[in-house]
Amino acid sequence: MPDSPSEPATRPGQGPGPWPGTPRWVKVSGGVAIALIVLVVVLHLTGSGFGPGVHSGGGH
């Protein structure tokens, strides 16, 4: 019985093509998230911007 016409014609040893890759919106969202995390860590380590006295007018 010949091959059915519904089967795709592929060369031996070759399967379907590789995964098309990560969508651009995922890469952009990941980059923004990483940048925000780095910003928060830097601000926390330098002591400017986080803590219980940020909004008080104590001047300390």
WOQUIUR-V876517 format. One record per backbone hydrogen bond with DSSP energy under -1.0 kcal/mol. CO is the residue of the C=O (numbers start at 1). NH is the residue of the N-H. If there is no record, write none. Layout:
CO/NH, CO/NH
//
This chain:
4/7, 11/14, 23/27, 24/28, 25/29, 26/30, 27/31, 28/32, 29/33, 30/34, 31/35, 32/36, 33/37, 34/38, 35/39, 36/40, 37/41, 38/42, 39/43, 40/44, 41/45, 42/46, 43/48, 51/54
//
